[in-house]
Structure formats: structure tokens, C-alpha cells
Amino acid sequence: MTIKLAETPLLPPGFTVPASRWTDPATRLRELLDGEPFVFAPGVYDPHGAELVMYHRFPAVYFSGYSFAIGHLGTTDMDLYSGPEIADGARRTVSSLRKFQLTMATGDPEKGVPPTHLEIPPVVADMDGGYGNLFNVQRIAELYVNAGVAGAHIEDQVLPKRCGHIAGKALISADEMVGKLRMARAVADDLGREDFVVIARTDAVSAVDAPETTRGLDLAIERALRYLDSGAPDLVWCEFPNSDRGPTERFADQVRRRFPDARFAFNWSSSFKWFNDPDPISFAELGELGYKFLFITLAAQHAMGYAFSKLLQGLQEKQERAYIDLQRNEWAMGDDIPTKSHHLFTGVPYHQVMGNVLGASRLGKFEQELEEKAV
């Protein structure tokens, strides 16, 4: 596919970025949901992880609340951070992707590294239970929308909420949840961001307490229908307790009997031991069932934890040789690891080029500094 390119004041003349830079991220997300069998978004918790997702050209980014709790506080997902804290994390992530597009569009002229033109993936963020009542939702939704987030999900748990895979969850009333969804929708519309994607999540399958007498999957289906009846959410998400296909298929079938065009979000959860499942449901199969937005909440956290633990184990056993092995793997021919040159990945060439164009001072070349030290 040919990408339409355009100039920006944030690059020197002659350098370009994809013209989609100026498309509302929510509009882009809706285009993807309408045009693709499914949209997969790896879960991240910081700007660096989101930049890697963008570099490898995934269509969207999922900004995970549980990952944020781990990365920001080093703790579990039980509403221990506040709404403005995660909203600021999402804001910094969206901002970093816009900057990263400029970084890659510059390349490294001095070293002959050509520009790379990357589309900015829309970011979908976790809003948990809204961090309070209806008016807390109003505040956080405004922060998310103004940050350039493409969409967010709200869940129907009593606050303080718990991760969907922690025991002891309780539900607010369906009416209260509908009010929160309508508030999020109203905030986006009021700010001129009508395309902002609202996702309604229900934890009814494994909740131990709820206003209704029904429990389990039947309650989750009933809740999803109530939420869709309100007209506020664009997708519904049922948090399942395990990887079994049956409930996933039945939920989609039952909801679509009343809402044939209903679309769903699906957490391909890190909590499930997928490697023990003899027939794990695939992304393509989920897409056929109507699960159009798919994500792995803790993808970045598990990947970082595994890779860094392996390095630390190596450093204990082999000391400096372990890091030499890491570098050898990073720089192996044919393997595209963008962070091997943190100089390029973090935008040093971009700063150099734009600093020269704008007449900034104290932006000498590294080679010049070495020459001065040698004198």
C-alpha cells in the first residue's frame, strides 16, 4: 500500500511524514474496525513499548491498566493509581508516538540511514471503572479525549475495582454503568471527537456480588444487551475467566441475536495458560465471531520480564560475557531490532538536524567532541 506523504514544520524541508498524521486517531481506529477482519493491539504500559509496537507496524496500541500498575507502581491491578495518573501515562504515550514518527522520518543523514515512514497507531486506553462516580468519568474522559487517545473501556465493577482475574469482584448496577458510558460518550461529543470509541466491559461472568440474582455468562449477556440498548458503547467486552471456547462463542451468538452488527473486544489474556490449551482460539476465529478489537493486556510486561530476567541470569553466571552475547544478538544480520541503536531510536539525529535548521546552540557533533578531548 502506498502511503501519502506530506511535509510538516517539525521536519526540515524535503523530509516528510505520512499525511495520516493529521487524521483523528479515533477516526483511524473506526476505519480499521470497519475495514479489517480484526484489529490486534499489543498491550503496553509506557511510551517506549508503544514506539516498538509502532515500529513493527501493528495497527493499534493497547494501554493496559494492569501493566501500568506494574510499571508505574510495581503493584497489582486494584485501583491503586488514580485516574489522572493513568491519563497522564496515556497522554505521554500518544505524544511519544507523534515524536517517534518524526524521529524515524529523519533517519540518520550523517550515517546514510534513510527515513522510515511509519503510521501512528491509535491508542486505546484502560479507564477501569472510571475512578469514581459519573463525574469522575467526566473528568477522566476529558483528559483521555484531549490527550488524543482513540478510545477507552469502562467496566462495571464496584470501586475499588479488581483485575478481571482476581477473586472477589462485585458489580455496580446496570443503570449506573449505563450512566458512566453515556457520560464518556457525551464528553467526547462535546469536545468535537464524535469518533471516540467507547468500549463497555462487563465482569459479570465471575463476579461474586451483583444487584441481579442471575450470575455467570447469562448475566454477562444480559448486561451486554443493556449496554448496547443505551446506544453509548461502540463495542462490548466480556471478561472471561479462562480460555474455553464455549462461553466466548455463546456470548457473541446470544448478543448478536438482538444486535446482529454488534462488535466485541477480546482480552487474549496473559492470565490463561494458552500453551496448555489443546485448541486455543485464534485471532482469525475471534474476528469471524465479531470480536473486532483484540489485545494482550500484559504483552510488554511479560516480554520485558522474561528478556530482562534472562539477561540478569546471564550476568550472574557469565558477567560481562552475557551483555556481549546480548549485543551480538541485537546486531545479528537480518534481525530487525530497532533499539540496538538507541542513538537513532531515541531521536538524536532528529534533534541534530532540527537544531541546525532552527539555529539552536550547543548542538555540536559527537565526533567534534572526541577531537576536542584528544587535543
Secondary structure, 3 states (H helix, E strand, C coil): CCCCEECCCCCCCCCCEEHHHHCCHHHHHHHHHHHCCCEEEEEECCHHHHHHHHHCCCCCEEECHHHHHHHHHCCCCCCCCCHHHHHHHHHHHHHHHHHHHHHHHHCEHHHCECCCCCCCCCEEEECCCCCCCHHHHHHHHHHHHHHCCCEEEEECECCCCCCCCCCCCEECCHHHHHHHHHHHHHHHHHCCCCCCEEEEEECCCCCCECCCCCCCHHHHHHHHHHHHHCCCCCEEEECCCCCCHHHHHHHHHHHHHHCCCCCEEEECCCCCCHHHCCCCCCHHHHHHHCEEEEEECCHHHHHHHHHHHHHHHHHHHHCHHHHHHHHHHHCCCCCCCHHHCHHHHCCHHHHHHHHHHHCCCCCCCHHHHHHHHHC
